[in-house]
Amino acid sequence: MSVLQIGLLLLGSFFLMLALSVPVSISLIISSIVTVMANLPLDLGTFVACQKMVSGVDSFSLLAVPFFILTGVLMNTGGIAQRLINLANVVVGRIPGGLAHTNIVGNTMFGALSGSAVAASIAVGGVLLPMEEKAGYDKKFAAAANIASAPTGLIIPPSGILIIYAVLSGSSVVGMIMSGYIPGVMWCIACMVVAYIIAKKNKYPTTERLPAKVVFKYFVDAIPSLILIAIILGGISSGVFTATESAAVAVAYTLFLAMVVYKSIKPSDLPAILRDACETTAVIMFLIAASAVMSFVMSFTGLPDAIGNALLSVSDNKYVILLLINLLLLVAGMFMDITPAVLIFAPIFLPVVTSFGMDPIHFGIMMVMNLGVGNMTPPVGSSLFSGCQVSGFDMDEMVKPLLPFYAAVFVALMLVAYVPWFSMVLPNLVLG
């Protein structure tokens, strides 16, 4: 079979399975085995598929994923959100549209700690949206600010998807983790700029000035939660522990914080928390195993090289190629969840960008940021869906209010894509 025929068979069968509502992981396996059968004997093909599934998750670095997932679950159930909201309100509440800014900054902090866009949009938005409506804010604007800022948690560590990409691409896990801080803050600032302009135009109120005693209390209450970021950032950059070990440290610290400091989790709550973390871990690990089969099939058949040559035939200008890849990833993010999208498209596009000198870490954070936009776009955006549930709006009602946020985040994305400094300065500082 020609490479074109192989590509059509692999991708065609995969999207056919998705159209039939077959789970993504099963679709990956079936389409890969069908393609292998067209090139290898059935017994050899199935043996290779099983072998690749096992080797795909046989990585020490991937141990960080279940630990960070457990950290996120502990954060979600540990009463962290309200303390971070109070701190955000102190920091940005006096800016025009203060409650919207509080929502955005609260989502950024809580999302960074929990690693979940959905958790942030529900936990923070659930508290602030009623407050914003009561204060006279347009409810759709408030919901849009909540939805647009929630995906920052996918970019700012601890983020499981950054570790998954690092293992998949062979990049430094430490470098990949460090690359997410500045782009995540840029996303937050982009949302705040939009919120400020709209708030000034509509004369939305600021929050009342709080007594110094209350401000001090809010700072003190939030400090233990924020120390987690300092522990991870400081421990990894100083070499005290590895990125994988930092995940275990994060679990231990979060458990201590929730059970001893805040006393928001009881021993009787732990079985349900562990079960939730195990279920999420199982889904992600099975996806990684299934994608390892497809990655092997693509590599075996030379499909990434063919796609790379096709892209390079469009233009020999690396900036044009990079724009095309960004647009393709933005479209892919509209229809796929971020984890399977990274697992599928990283092996395809990574050889292309490295051929013109782009660092794999730079490409990785650009890719995750790209696909993170898909979290707030229809038809399958998870933070869009959860944000609509919290606000009570349908998805189609939220597209227009989200347009200014889409534009601002796209500008931040282009800066990250075309200016390597934003994503590479911290990794270079740590790795030397």
VOZAZA-894404 format. One record per residue (C-alpha): x, y, z; residue in three letters; chain. Coordinates in steps of 0.5 Angstrom, whole numbers, plus 2048, in hexadecimal, padded with zeros to 3 digits. Last residue first. Example, Ala and Ser with C-alpha at 12.3 -4.5 7.8 and 13.67 -1.06 7.14 Angstrom:
<sites>
{site {81B, 7FE, 80E}, SER, A}
{site {819, 7F7, 810}, ALA, A}
</sites>
This chain:
<sites>
{site {82B, 833, 83F}, GLY, A}
{site {825, 82F, 841}, LEU, A}
{site {822, 833, 846}, VAL, A}
{site {823, 83A, 842}, LEU, A}
{site {822, 837, 83C}, ASN, A}
{site {81B, 834, 83E}, PRO, A}
{site {819, 83B, 841}, LEU, A}
{site {81B, 83F, 83B}, VAL, A}
{site {818, 83A, 836}, MET, A}
{site {810, 83B, 835}, SER, A}
{site {810, 842, 835}, PHE, A}
{site {817, 843, 832}, TRP, A}
{site {815, 83F, 82C}, PRO, A}
{site {811, 845, 828}, VAL, A}
{site {80D, 842, 823}, TYR, A}
{site {809, 83D, 826}, ALA, A}
{site {808, 840, 82D}, VAL, A}
{site {806, 847, 82A}, LEU, A}
{site {801, 843, 825}, MET, A}
{site {7FE, 840, 82B}, LEU, A}
{site {7FD, 847, 82F}, ALA, A}
{site {7FA, 84A, 829}, VAL, A}
{site {7F5, 844, 828}, PHE, A}
{site {7F4, 845, 82F}, VAL, A}
{site {7F1, 84C, 82E}, ALA, A}
{site {7ED, 84A, 828}, ALA, A}
{site {7EA, 844, 82B}, TYR, A}
{site {7E8, 849, 831}, PHE, A}
{site {7E5, 84E, 82D}, PRO, A}
{site {7E1, 848, 82A}, LEU, A}
{site {7DF, 845, 830}, LEU, A}
{site {7D8, 849, 831}, PRO, A}
{site {7D6, 847, 82A}, LYS, A}
{site {7D7, 83F, 82B}, VAL, A}
{site {7D4, 83F, 832}, MET, A}
{site {7CD, 83F, 82F}, GLU, A}
{site {7CE, 839, 82B}, ASP, A}
{site {7D1, 835, 831}, MET, A}
{site {7CB, 835, 835}, ASP, A}
{site {7CA, 83A, 83B}, PHE, A}
{site {7C9, 838, 842}, GLY, A}
{site {7CF, 83B, 845}, SER, A}
{site {7D2, 835, 848}, VAL, A}
{site {7D0, 830, 843}, GLN, A}
{site {7D3, 835, 83E}, CYS, A}
{site {7DA, 835, 841}, GLY, A}
{site {7DA, 82E, 841}, SER, A}
{site {7D9, 82D, 83A}, PHE, A}
{site {7DD, 833, 838}, LEU, A}
{site {7E3, 830, 83C}, SER, A}
{site {7E2, 829, 839}, SER, A}
{site {7E2, 82C, 832}, GLY, A}
{site {7DE, 827, 82D}, VAL, A}
{site {7DA, 82B, 828}, PRO, A}
{site {7DC, 830, 82A}, PRO, A}
{site {7E2, 834, 82C}, THR, A}
{site {7E5, 835, 833}, MET, A}
{site {7E9, 82F, 834}, ASN, A}
{site {7EB, 830, 82D}, GLY, A}
{site {7EF, 836, 82F}, VAL, A}
{site {7F3, 831, 833}, GLY, A}
{site {7F5, 82D, 82C}, LEU, A}
{site {7F9, 833, 82A}, ASN, A}
{site {7FC, 834, 831}, MET, A}
{site {7FE, 82D, 831}, VAL, A}
{site {801, 82D, 82A}, MET, A}
{site {805, 834, 82C}, MET, A}
{site {807, 831, 832}, ILE, A}
{site {80A, 82B, 82E}, GLY, A}
{site {80D, 82E, 829}, PHE, A}
{site {811, 832, 82D}, HIS, A}
{site {813, 82C, 831}, ILE, A}
{site {815, 829, 82A}, PRO, A}
{site {819, 82E, 828}, ASP, A}
{site {818, 831, 821}, MET, A}
{site {81E, 830, 81D}, GLY, A}
{site {81B, 830, 816}, PHE, A}
{site {81A, 828, 816}, SER, A}
{site {818, 828, 81D}, THR, A}
{site {812, 82B, 81B}, VAL, A}
{site {810, 826, 816}, VAL, A}
{site {813, 820, 81A}, PRO, A}
{site {80E, 823, 820}, LEU, A}
{site {808, 823, 81B}, PHE, A}
{site {806, 81C, 81A}, ILE, A}
{site {808, 819, 821}, PRO, A}
{site {805, 81F, 825}, ALA, A}
{site {7FE, 81E, 821}, PHE, A}
{site {7FC, 817, 824}, ILE, A}
{site {7FE, 818, 82B}, LEU, A}
{site {7FD, 81F, 82C}, VAL, A}
{site {7F6, 81E, 829}, ALA, A}
{site {7F4, 818, 82E}, PRO, A}
{site {7F6, 81D, 834}, THR, A}
{site {7F3, 823, 832}, ILE, A}
{site {7EC, 821, 830}, ASP, A}
{site {7EA, 821, 829}, MET, A}
{site {7E5, 824, 824}, PHE, A}
{site {7E7, 82C, 825}, MET, A}
{site {7EE, 82A, 827}, GLY, A}
{site {7EF, 827, 820}, ALA, A}
{site {7ED, 82E, 81D}, VAL, A}
{site {7F2, 832, 821}, LEU, A}
{site {7F7, 82C, 820}, LEU, A}
{site {7F6, 82D, 818}, LEU, A}
{site {7F7, 835, 819}, LEU, A}
{site {7FD, 834, 81D}, ASN, A}
{site {800, 830, 818}, ILE, A}
{site {7FE, 834, 813}, LEU, A}
{site {801, 83A, 816}, LEU, A}
{site {808, 836, 818}, LEU, A}
{site {808, 835, 810}, ILE, A}
{site {808, 83C, 80F}, VAL, A}
{site {80D, 83E, 814}, TYR, A}
{site {812, 838, 811}, LYS, A}
{site {811, 83B, 80A}, ASN, A}
{site {813, 835, 805}, ASP, A}
{site {80B, 835, 803}, SER, A}
{site {806, 830, 801}, VAL, A}
{site {80B, 82B, 800}, SER, A}
{site {80D, 82B, 807}, LEU, A}
{site {806, 829, 809}, LEU, A}
{site {806, 823, 804}, ALA, A}
{site {80D, 821, 806}, ASN, A}
{site {80B, 821, 80E}, GLY, A}
{site {805, 81D, 80C}, ILE, A}
{site {809, 818, 809}, ALA, A}
{site {80E, 818, 80E}, ASP, A}
{site {809, 817, 813}, PRO, A}
{site {806, 811, 80F}, LEU, A}
{site {80C, 80D, 80F}, GLY, A}
{site {809, 807, 80F}, THR, A}
{site {80D, 804, 815}, PHE, A}
{site {80C, 80B, 819}, SER, A}
{site {805, 80C, 818}, MET, A}
{site {804, 805, 81A}, VAL, A}
{site {808, 806, 820}, PHE, A}
{site {805, 80C, 822}, SER, A}
{site {7FE, 809, 821}, MET, A}
{site {800, 803, 826}, VAL, A}
{site {803, 808, 82B}, ALA, A}
{site {7FC, 80C, 82B}, SER, A}
{site {7F9, 806, 82E}, ALA, A}
{site {7FD, 806, 833}, ALA, A}
{site {7FD, 80D, 835}, ILE, A}
{site {7F5, 80D, 834}, LEU, A}
{site {7F5, 807, 839}, PHE, A}
{site {7FA, 80B, 83E}, MET, A}
{site {7F5, 811, 83E}, ILE, A}
{site {7EF, 80D, 83F}, VAL, A}
{site {7F2, 809, 845}, ALA, A}
{site {7F5, 80F, 848}, THR, A}
{site {7EE, 812, 848}, THR, A}
{site {7EB, 80C, 84B}, GLU, A}
{site {7F0, 80C, 850}, CYS, A}
{site {7F0, 813, 852}, ALA, A}
{site {7E8, 812, 853}, ASP, A}
{site {7E9, 80C, 857}, ARG, A}
{site {7EF, 80F, 85C}, LEU, A}
{site {7EA, 815, 85D}, ILE, A}
{site {7E4, 810, 85F}, ALA, A}
{site {7E9, 80C, 863}, PRO, A}
{site {7EC, 812, 867}, LEU, A}
{site {7E5, 815, 869}, ASP, A}
{site {7E5, 811, 870}, SER, A}
{site {7EC, 814, 872}, PRO, A}
{site {7E8, 81B, 872}, LYS, A}
{site {7EA, 820, 86D}, ILE, A}
{site {7E9, 828, 86E}, SER, A}
{site {7ED, 828, 874}, LYS, A}
{site {7F0, 82E, 872}, TYR, A}
{site {7F7, 82D, 875}, VAL, A}
{site {7F7, 826, 876}, VAL, A}
{site {7F3, 822, 871}, MET, A}
{site {7F3, 827, 86B}, ALA, A}
{site {7FA, 829, 86C}, LEU, A}
{site {7FD, 823, 86E}, PHE, A}
{site {7FA, 81F, 868}, LEU, A}
{site {7FC, 825, 864}, THR, A}
{site {803, 825, 866}, TYR, A}
{site {804, 81D, 865}, ALA, A}
{site {801, 81D, 85E}, VAL, A}
{site {805, 823, 85C}, ALA, A}
{site {80B, 81F, 85F}, VAL, A}
{site {809, 819, 85A}, ALA, A}
{site {809, 81E, 854}, ALA, A}
{site {80F, 821, 856}, SER, A}
{site {812, 81A, 856}, GLU, A}
{site {811, 819, 84E}, THR, A}
{site {813, 820, 84D}, ALA, A}
{site {81A, 81E, 850}, THR, A}
{site {81C, 820, 857}, PHE, A}
{site {820, 825, 85B}, VAL, A}
{site {823, 827, 854}, GLY, A}
{site {822, 82F, 855}, SER, A}
{site {81E, 830, 850}, SER, A}
{site {819, 82A, 851}, ILE, A}
{site {819, 82B, 859}, GLY, A}
{site {817, 833, 858}, GLY, A}
{site {812, 832, 853}, LEU, A}
{site {80E, 82C, 856}, ILE, A}
{site {80F, 82F, 85D}, ILE, A}
{site {80D, 836, 85B}, ALA, A}
{site {807, 834, 857}, ILE, A}
{site {805, 830, 85D}, LEU, A}
{site {806, 836, 862}, ILE, A}
{site {800, 839, 85E}, LEU, A}
{site {7FC, 835, 862}, SER, A}
{site {7FF, 837, 869}, PRO, A}
{site {7FF, 83E, 867}, ILE, A}
{site {7F7, 83F, 866}, ALA, A}
{site {7F5, 83F, 86D}, ASP, A}
{site {7FB, 844, 86F}, VAL, A}
{site {7F9, 849, 869}, PHE, A}
{site {7F2, 849, 86B}, TYR, A}
{site {7F3, 84A, 872}, LYS, A}
{site {7F7, 850, 870}, PHE, A}
{site {7F2, 853, 86C}, VAL, A}
{site {7ED, 852, 871}, VAL, A}
{site {7F1, 856, 876}, LYS, A}
{site {7F3, 85B, 871}, ALA, A}
{site {7EB, 85D, 870}, PRO, A}
{site {7E9, 85B, 869}, LEU, A}
{site {7E7, 860, 864}, ARG, A}
{site {7E1, 85F, 860}, GLU, A}
{site {7E1, 85B, 85A}, THR, A}
{site {7E1, 85F, 853}, THR, A}
{site {7DB, 860, 84F}, PRO, A}
{site {7D9, 85F, 848}, TYR, A}
{site {7D9, 866, 844}, LYS, A}
{site {7D7, 862, 83E}, ASN, A}
{site {7DD, 865, 839}, LYS, A}
{site {7E2, 864, 83F}, LYS, A}
{site {7E0, 85D, 841}, ALA, A}
{site {7E0, 85B, 839}, ILE, A}
{site {7E7, 85E, 839}, ILE, A}
{site {7EA, 85B, 840}, TYR, A}
{site {7E7, 854, 83E}, ALA, A}
{site {7EA, 854, 837}, VAL, A}
{site {7F1, 856, 83B}, VAL, A}
{site {7F0, 851, 840}, MET, A}
{site {7EF, 84B, 83B}, CYS, A}
{site {7F5, 84D, 838}, ALA, A}
{site {7F9, 84D, 83F}, ILE, A}
{site {7F7, 846, 840}, CYS, A}
{site {7F9, 843, 83A}, TRP, A}
{site {800, 847, 83B}, MET, A}
{site {800, 844, 842}, VAL, A}
{site {7FF, 83D, 83F}, GLY, A}
{site {805, 83E, 839}, PRO, A}
{site {809, 841, 83F}, ILE, A}
{site {809, 83B, 843}, TYR, A}
{site {808, 835, 83E}, GLY, A}
{site {810, 834, 83C}, SER, A}
{site {812, 832, 843}, MET, A}
{site {80E, 82B, 843}, ILE, A}
{site {811, 82A, 83C}, MET, A}
{site {818, 82B, 83E}, GLY, A}
{site {817, 827, 844}, VAL, A}
{site {814, 821, 840}, VAL, A}
{site {81A, 822, 83B}, SER, A}
{site {818, 820, 834}, SER, A}
{site {817, 819, 831}, GLY, A}
{site {811, 81B, 82D}, SER, A}
{site {80C, 816, 830}, LEU, A}
{site {80F, 817, 837}, VAL, A}
{site {80F, 81F, 837}, ALA, A}
{site {808, 81F, 834}, TYR, A}
{site {805, 81A, 83A}, ILE, A}
{site {809, 81F, 83F}, ILE, A}
{site {806, 825, 83C}, LEU, A}
{site {7FF, 822, 83C}, ILE, A}
{site {7FF, 820, 843}, GLY, A}
{site {800, 827, 845}, SER, A}
{site {803, 82A, 84C}, PRO, A}
{site {804, 82E, 849}, PRO, A}
{site {801, 834, 845}, ILE, A}
{site {7FE, 832, 83E}, ILE, A}
{site {7F8, 82E, 83F}, LEU, A}
{site {7F6, 832, 845}, GLY, A}
{site {7F6, 838, 840}, THR, A}
{site {7F0, 835, 83D}, PRO, A}
{site {7EB, 838, 842}, ALA, A}
{site {7EC, 83F, 840}, SER, A}
{site {7E7, 83F, 83A}, ALA, A}
{site {7E2, 83C, 83D}, ILE, A}
{site {7E2, 840, 843}, ASN, A}
{site {7E2, 847, 83F}, ALA, A}
{site {7DD, 844, 83B}, ALA, A}
{site {7D8, 843, 841}, ALA, A}
{site {7D9, 84A, 843}, ALA, A}
{site {7D8, 84D, 83C}, PHE, A}
{site {7D1, 848, 83C}, LYS, A}
{site {7CF, 84B, 842}, LYS, A}
{site {7D0, 852, 841}, ASP, A}
{site {7D2, 855, 847}, TYR, A}
{site {7CE, 858, 84C}, GLY, A}
{site {7D1, 857, 853}, ALA, A}
{site {7CC, 851, 854}, LYS, A}
{site {7CE, 84E, 84D}, GLU, A}
{site {7D5, 84E, 84F}, GLU, A}
{site {7D4, 84B, 856}, MET, A}
{site {7D0, 845, 853}, PRO, A}
{site {7D6, 844, 84E}, LEU, A}
{site {7DB, 844, 853}, LEU, A}
{site {7DA, 83E, 857}, VAL, A}
{site {7D8, 839, 852}, GLY, A}
{site {7DD, 83C, 84E}, GLY, A}
{site {7E3, 83B, 852}, VAL, A}
{site {7E1, 833, 854}, ALA, A}
{site {7DE, 832, 84D}, ILE, A}
{site {7E2, 835, 848}, SER, A}
{site {7E8, 833, 84C}, ALA, A}
{site {7E6, 82C, 84C}, ALA, A}
{site {7E5, 82C, 845}, VAL, A}
{site {7EC, 82F, 843}, ALA, A}
{site {7F0, 82A, 848}, SER, A}
{site {7F7, 82A, 84A}, GLY, A}
{site {7F5, 82B, 851}, SER, A}
{site {7FA, 830, 853}, LEU, A}
{site {7FA, 833, 84D}, ALA, A}
{site {7F3, 833, 84C}, GLY, A}
{site {7F2, 836, 853}, PHE, A}
{site {7F7, 83C, 851}, MET, A}
{site {7F4, 83D, 84A}, THR, A}
{site {7ED, 83C, 84C}, ASN, A}
{site {7EE, 841, 852}, GLY, A}
{site {7F1, 846, 84D}, VAL, A}
{site {7EC, 846, 848}, ILE, A}
{site {7E6, 846, 84D}, ASN, A}
{site {7E9, 84C, 851}, THR, A}
{site {7EA, 850, 84B}, HIS, A}
{site {7E3, 84F, 84A}, ALA, A}
{site {7E1, 851, 851}, LEU, A}
{site {7E5, 857, 850}, GLY, A}
{site {7E2, 85A, 849}, GLY, A}
{site {7E6, 860, 84A}, PRO, A}
{site {7EC, 85E, 84E}, ILE, A}
{site {7EB, 85E, 856}, ARG, A}
{site {7EA, 857, 856}, GLY, A}
{site {7F1, 855, 853}, VAL, A}
{site {7F5, 853, 859}, VAL, A}
{site {7F0, 853, 85F}, VAL, A}
{site {7EB, 84F, 85A}, ASN, A}
{site {7F0, 84A, 858}, ALA, A}
{site {7F2, 849, 860}, LEU, A}
{site {7EB, 847, 861}, ASN, A}
{site {7EA, 843, 85B}, ILE, A}
{site {7F0, 83F, 85D}, LEU, A}
{site {7ED, 83E, 864}, ARG, A}
{site {7E6, 83C, 861}, GLN, A}
{site {7E9, 837, 85C}, ALA, A}
{site {7EE, 833, 861}, ILE, A}
{site {7E8, 82F, 865}, GLY, A}
{site {7EB, 828, 864}, GLY, A}
{site {7E7, 825, 85F}, THR, A}
{site {7EA, 828, 859}, ASN, A}
{site {7F1, 828, 85C}, MET, A}
{site {7F1, 821, 85E}, LEU, A}
{site {7EE, 81F, 857}, VAL, A}
{site {7F4, 824, 854}, GLY, A}
{site {7F9, 820, 858}, THR, A}
{site {7F7, 819, 856}, LEU, A}
{site {7F7, 81B, 84F}, ILE, A}
{site {7FF, 81E, 850}, PHE, A}
{site {800, 817, 853}, PHE, A}
{site {7FD, 813, 84E}, PRO, A}
{site {801, 817, 848}, VAL, A}
{site {808, 817, 84C}, ALA, A}
{site {809, 810, 84B}, LEU, A}
{site {809, 812, 844}, LEU, A}
{site {810, 813, 845}, SER, A}
{site {812, 80C, 846}, PHE, A}
{site {810, 80A, 840}, SER, A}
{site {80D, 803, 83E}, ASP, A}
{site {806, 806, 83B}, VAL, A}
{site {807, 806, 834}, GLY, A}
{site {80B, 7FF, 835}, SER, A}
{site {805, 7FC, 837}, VAL, A}
{site {801, 7FE, 831}, MET, A}
{site {807, 7FD, 82C}, LYS, A}
{site {807, 7F6, 82E}, GLN, A}
{site {800, 7F5, 82D}, CYS, A}
{site {800, 7F8, 826}, ALA, A}
{site {806, 7F4, 824}, VAL, A}
{site {803, 7EE, 826}, PHE, A}
{site {7FD, 7F0, 822}, THR, A}
{site {800, 7F1, 81C}, GLY, A}
{site {805, 7EB, 81C}, LEU, A}
{site {7FE, 7E7, 81D}, ASP, A}
{site {7FB, 7EA, 817}, LEU, A}
{site {800, 7EA, 812}, PRO, A}
{site {803, 7F1, 811}, LEU, A}
{site {801, 7F7, 80C}, ASN, A}
{site {7FA, 7F7, 80C}, ALA, A}
{site {7F9, 7F4, 812}, MET, A}
{site {7FD, 7FA, 815}, VAL, A}
{site {7F8, 7FF, 813}, THR, A}
{site {7F2, 7FB, 816}, VAL, A}
{site {7F6, 7FA, 81C}, ILE, A}
{site {7F7, 802, 81C}, SER, A}
{site {7F0, 803, 81B}, SER, A}
{site {7EE, 7FF, 820}, ILE, A}
{site {7F3, 801, 826}, ILE, A}
{site {7F2, 809, 825}, LEU, A}
{site {7EA, 808, 824}, SER, A}
{site {7EA, 804, 82B}, ILE, A}
{site {7EE, 80A, 82E}, SER, A}
{site {7E9, 80F, 82B}, VAL, A}
{site {7E3, 80B, 82D}, PRO, A}
{site {7DE, 809, 828}, VAL, A}
{site {7D9, 80E, 826}, SER, A}
{site {7D8, 80B, 81F}, LEU, A}
{site {7DB, 812, 81D}, ALA, A}
{site {7E1, 810, 821}, LEU, A}
{site {7E2, 80A, 81E}, MET, A}
{site {7E1, 80D, 817}, LEU, A}
{site {7E6, 812, 819}, PHE, A}
{site {7EB, 80C, 81B}, PHE, A}
{site {7EA, 808, 814}, SER, A}
{site {7EB, 80E, 810}, GLY, A}
{site {7F1, 810, 814}, LEU, A}
{site {7F5, 80A, 813}, LEU, A}
{site {7F2, 808, 80C}, LEU, A}
{site {7F3, 80F, 809}, LEU, A}
{site {7FA, 80F, 80C}, GLY, A}
{site {7FC, 808, 809}, ILE, A}
{site {7F9, 80A, 802}, GLN, A}
{site {7FD, 810, 802}, LEU, A}
{site {803, 80C, 804}, VAL, A}
{site {802, 807, 7FF}, SER, A}
{site {800, 800, 800}, MET, A}
</sites>
